[in-house]
Amino acid sequence: LHAFLTPSRKWQRHKQIGIDCKFHLDKFDLDLARDLLEILSIFYEITLQILISGSACLSNIVVFIDQITKHLSTAISGSKYPPALKNACQIGLKIMNKYYSLTDNSPLYRIAIILHPSFRDKYFKLLRWEPEWIAEAIRLARKMWVKFYKPDPTPPNPSTSLTKTSKWWIQQKNSGNMHGGLVYMVLDVLSFPATLVDVKRAFSFGRNYFLPRRHRLSARSLSRGMTVAFYSKNGMIKDGVLAKWKHGLQTEKKVKAKEKGKKKVIVVDED
């Protein structure tokens, strides 16, 4: 777009290849394109983050919606952009509010924020949520813990020192501090995928793997092949493992062939 906005526009007035005057690009059109690029930049950046495998968690989705909402609200209230672009931002903000309201249909979005070690209830306070809303989010998290994760009464484990890393809950689990079963709930909620990116990629890979000439592959062979490809892609298979496994299959096959080729000896008693 930058290369398109900067060159000379003399070609528009060319007698042979030029276009009608009413369709000429002027300074207003180019300024509008630059402004539109600024508005859409946040959508591009967030889309790239969501497309990363395993990065789109429930807590991230809420943060993304808040970032876009703030971005569009600033564009609407300011005086930098023309009225036409502000009207477009108004429509975009209306759509974002629609999807934000849909997060109320599932308590998991609010629970994910409460349980996230970097957010918790402080995030809602920064957004100036009503105290009743924050209390409701905490109540939903407690209700889920009591219903599904609260263990039977046991003697409390010795407390451990707190850390501020992103793997705080995993460290708590490894140290034996289960926080009354809350660790399992946190790890479950924070690992929920917020999009179908990984699922769609798995189906796309399966479609590419299952070529027409491989239509006779059994479901077991197909699942095994996709699993091996996944582990190999993520660098979880050491060099030489597959070759060693294949060599073992060939050796086993030869042994079975030799045993099958041996002549059976029949002993007849002479009476």
C-alpha positions as CSV (number, residue, x, y, z in Angstrom):
1,L,0.0,0.0,0.0
2,H,2.9,2.4,0.8
3,A,4.3,1.9,-2.7
4,F,0.9,2.6,-4.2
5,L,0.4,5.8,-2.2
6,T,3.8,7.4,-2.9
7,P,4.4,7.3,-6.7
8,S,3.3,10.0,-9.2
9,R,-0.3,9.9,-10.4
10,K,0.3,11.3,-13.8
11,W,-0.8,8.0,-15.4
12,Q,-4.4,8.9,-14.5
13,R,-4.3,11.7,-17.0
14,H,-2.8,9.7,-19.9
15,K,-4.9,10.1,-23.0
16,Q,-4.7,6.4,-23.9
17,I,-4.6,4.5,-20.6
18,G,-6.0,7.2,-18.4
19,I,-9.4,7.0,-16.6
20,D,-12.3,9.4,-16.3
21,C,-11.6,12.5,-14.2
22,K,-14.3,11.6,-11.7
23,F,-12.3,8.4,-10.9
24,H,-9.0,10.1,-10.4
25,L,-7.2,9.6,-7.0
26,D,-6.6,12.8,-5.2
27,K,-4.9,13.7,-1.9
28,F,-8.1,13.1,0.1
29,D,-8.4,9.5,-1.2
30,L,-4.8,8.8,-0.3
31,D,-5.2,10.3,3.2
32,L,-8.3,8.3,3.7
33,A,-6.4,5.1,2.7
34,R,-3.6,5.9,5.2
35,D,-6.2,6.5,8.0
36,L,-7.9,3.3,7.1
37,L,-4.5,1.5,7.3
38,E,-4.0,2.8,10.8
39,I,-7.5,1.7,11.9
40,L,-7.1,-1.8,10.5
41,S,-3.5,-2.4,11.8
42,I,-4.7,-3.7,15.2
43,F,-7.0,-6.2,13.5
44,Y,-4.0,-7.5,11.4
45,E,-1.8,-7.9,14.5
46,I,-4.5,-9.7,16.6
47,T,-5.3,-12.0,13.7
48,L,-1.7,-13.0,13.4
49,Q,-1.6,-13.8,17.1
50,I,-4.8,-15.9,16.9
51,L,-3.5,-17.9,14.0
52,I,-0.5,-19.1,16.0
53,S,-1.2,-22.6,17.1
54,G,-2.2,-22.9,20.8
55,S,-2.0,-19.1,21.5
56,A,-5.7,-18.2,21.4
57,C,-6.8,-18.9,25.0
58,L,-10.1,-17.7,26.5
59,S,-8.4,-15.1,28.6
60,N,-6.6,-13.7,25.5
61,I,-9.9,-13.4,23.6
62,V,-11.4,-11.1,26.2
63,V,-8.2,-8.9,26.2
64,F,-8.3,-8.7,22.4
65,I,-11.9,-7.6,22.4
66,D,-11.1,-4.9,25.0
67,Q,-8.1,-3.7,22.9
68,I,-10.2,-3.4,19.8
69,T,-13.0,-1.7,21.6
70,K,-10.6,0.9,23.1
71,H,-9.0,1.4,19.7
72,L,-12.3,2.1,17.9
73,S,-13.6,4.3,20.7
74,T,-10.5,6.5,20.6
75,A,-10.9,6.8,16.8
76,I,-14.5,7.8,17.1
77,S,-14.0,10.4,19.9
78,G,-10.9,12.0,18.4
79,S,-10.7,14.6,15.6
80,K,-8.0,13.0,13.6
81,Y,-10.2,10.9,11.2
82,P,-12.9,12.1,8.8
83,P,-16.6,11.5,9.5
84,A,-16.9,8.7,7.0
85,L,-14.2,6.7,8.7
86,K,-15.7,7.5,12.1
87,N,-19.1,6.1,11.0
88,A,-17.3,2.9,9.9
89,C,-15.7,2.6,13.3
90,Q,-19.1,3.1,14.9
91,I,-20.4,0.0,13.0
92,G,-17.3,-1.9,14.0
93,L,-17.7,-0.9,17.6
94,K,-21.3,-2.1,17.5
95,I,-20.2,-5.5,16.2
96,M,-17.5,-5.7,19.0
97,N,-20.1,-4.9,21.6
98,K,-22.3,-7.7,20.2
99,Y,-19.6,-10.3,20.5
100,Y,-18.5,-9.0,23.9
101,S,-22.1,-9.5,25.2
102,L,-21.9,-13.1,23.9
103,T,-19.2,-13.8,26.4
104,D,-21.8,-13.6,29.1
105,N,-23.4,-16.8,27.7
106,S,-20.4,-18.8,29.1
107,P,-18.9,-18.1,32.5
108,L,-15.6,-19.6,31.3
109,Y,-14.4,-16.2,29.9
110,R,-14.7,-14.4,33.2
111,I,-13.4,-17.4,35.1
112,A,-10.3,-17.6,32.8
113,I,-9.5,-13.9,33.6
114,I,-9.9,-14.5,37.4
115,L,-7.7,-17.5,37.3
116,H,-5.0,-16.1,35.1
117,P,-2.0,-15.2,37.3
118,S,-1.3,-12.0,35.3
119,F,-4.9,-10.7,35.4
120,R,-7.1,-11.9,38.2
121,D,-9.7,-9.4,39.5
122,K,-7.2,-6.5,39.0
123,Y,-7.9,-6.6,35.3
124,F,-11.6,-6.0,35.8
125,K,-10.7,-3.1,38.2
126,L,-8.5,-1.5,35.6
127,L,-11.4,-1.7,33.1
128,R,-13.6,0.0,35.8
129,W,-16.1,-2.9,36.1
130,E,-18.9,-2.5,38.6
131,P,-18.1,-4.1,41.9
132,E,-21.2,-6.3,41.4
133,W,-19.8,-7.6,38.1
134,I,-16.4,-8.5,39.7
135,A,-18.1,-10.2,42.6
136,E,-20.2,-12.2,40.1
137,A,-17.1,-13.4,38.2
138,I,-15.5,-14.5,41.5
139,R,-18.7,-16.2,42.5
140,L,-18.8,-18.1,39.2
141,A,-15.2,-19.2,39.7
142,R,-15.9,-20.4,43.2
143,K,-19.0,-22.2,42.1
144,M,-17.1,-24.1,39.4
145,W,-14.4,-25.1,41.9
146,V,-16.9,-26.3,44.5
147,K,-18.9,-28.3,42.0
148,F,-16.1,-30.0,40.1
149,Y,-12.7,-29.6,41.7
150,K,-13.0,-29.2,45.5
151,P,-11.4,-32.3,47.1
152,D,-12.5,-34.0,50.3
153,P,-11.2,-32.4,53.5
154,T,-7.5,-33.2,54.0
155,P,-4.8,-31.8,56.2
156,P,-3.3,-28.7,54.5
157,N,0.0,-28.9,52.7
158,P,2.8,-26.7,53.8
159,S,2.8,-23.4,52.0
160,T,5.4,-22.6,49.4
161,S,6.9,-19.4,48.2
162,L,5.1,-17.6,45.4
163,T,6.7,-16.9,42.1
164,K,5.8,-14.4,39.3
165,T,6.5,-16.4,36.2
166,S,3.9,-17.4,33.6
167,K,4.2,-21.0,34.8
168,W,3.2,-20.2,38.3
169,W,0.3,-22.7,38.6
170,I,2.4,-25.5,37.0
171,Q,5.2,-24.8,39.5
172,Q,2.6,-24.9,42.3
173,K,1.4,-28.3,41.1
174,N,4.9,-29.7,40.8
175,S,5.7,-28.5,44.3
176,G,2.7,-30.4,45.7
177,N,0.7,-27.3,46.6
178,M,-2.7,-28.1,45.0
179,H,-4.5,-25.1,46.6
180,G,-7.4,-27.3,47.5
181,G,-7.8,-28.7,44.0
182,L,-7.8,-25.3,42.4
183,V,-4.7,-26.1,40.4
184,Y,-6.6,-28.6,38.3
185,M,-9.4,-26.2,37.6
186,V,-6.9,-23.4,36.6
187,L,-5.0,-25.7,34.2
188,D,-8.2,-26.9,32.6
189,V,-9.7,-23.5,32.1
190,L,-6.5,-21.8,30.9
191,S,-5.9,-24.5,28.4
192,F,-9.3,-24.3,26.7
193,P,-8.8,-23.3,23.0
194,A,-10.7,-20.2,22.1
195,T,-10.7,-20.8,18.4
196,L,-10.8,-23.8,16.0
197,V,-7.5,-22.9,14.4
198,D,-5.7,-26.1,15.6
199,V,-8.7,-28.3,14.8
200,K,-9.1,-26.9,11.3
201,R,-5.4,-27.4,10.7
202,A,-5.6,-31.0,11.8
203,F,-8.5,-31.6,9.4
204,S,-6.6,-29.9,6.5
205,F,-3.6,-32.0,7.2
206,G,-5.7,-35.1,7.2
207,R,-7.3,-34.2,3.9
208,N,-3.8,-33.6,2.3
209,Y,-2.5,-36.8,3.9
210,F,-5.5,-38.9,2.7
211,L,-4.8,-38.7,-1.0
212,P,-7.1,-40.5,-3.5
213,R,-4.4,-43.1,-4.0
214,R,-4.4,-43.8,-0.3
215,H,-8.1,-44.4,0.0
216,R,-7.6,-48.0,1.1
217,L,-5.7,-46.9,4.2
218,S,-7.4,-48.1,7.4
219,A,-8.5,-45.6,10.1
220,R,-5.7,-46.9,12.3
221,S,-3.0,-46.4,9.7
222,L,-4.3,-42.9,9.0
223,S,-4.3,-41.9,12.6
224,R,-0.9,-43.4,13.2
225,G,0.5,-41.5,10.2
226,M,-0.9,-38.2,11.3
227,T,0.3,-38.7,14.8
228,V,3.9,-39.4,13.7
229,A,3.8,-36.4,11.4
230,F,2.7,-34.2,14.2
231,Y,5.4,-35.4,16.6
232,S,8.0,-35.1,13.8
233,K,6.9,-31.5,12.9
234,N,7.3,-30.4,16.6
235,G,10.8,-32.0,16.9
236,M,9.7,-34.6,19.3
237,I,11.1,-37.6,17.4
238,K,14.9,-38.1,17.7
239,D,17.0,-38.8,14.6
240,G,17.1,-42.4,13.7
241,V,14.1,-43.5,15.7
242,L,11.8,-44.1,12.7
243,A,14.6,-45.9,10.8
244,K,15.3,-48.2,13.8
245,W,11.6,-48.9,14.2
246,K,11.2,-49.7,10.5
247,H,14.3,-52.0,10.6
248,G,12.7,-53.8,13.6
249,L,9.6,-54.4,11.6
250,Q,11.6,-55.8,8.6
251,T,13.5,-58.1,10.9
252,E,10.4,-59.3,12.6
253,K,8.8,-60.0,9.2
254,K,11.8,-62.0,8.0
255,V,11.8,-64.1,11.2
256,K,8.1,-64.9,10.7
257,A,8.8,-65.8,7.1
258,K,11.5,-68.2,8.1
259,E,9.3,-69.9,10.7
260,K,6.6,-70.2,8.2
261,G,8.9,-71.8,5.6
262,K,10.2,-74.5,7.9
263,K,8.9,-77.9,7.0
264,K,6.7,-79.6,9.6
265,V,8.0,-82.9,10.8
266,I,5.4,-85.6,11.3
267,V,6.4,-88.5,13.5
268,V,4.6,-91.8,12.9
269,D,4.7,-94.5,15.6
270,E,5.4,-98.0,14.1
271,D,3.4,-100.6,16.0
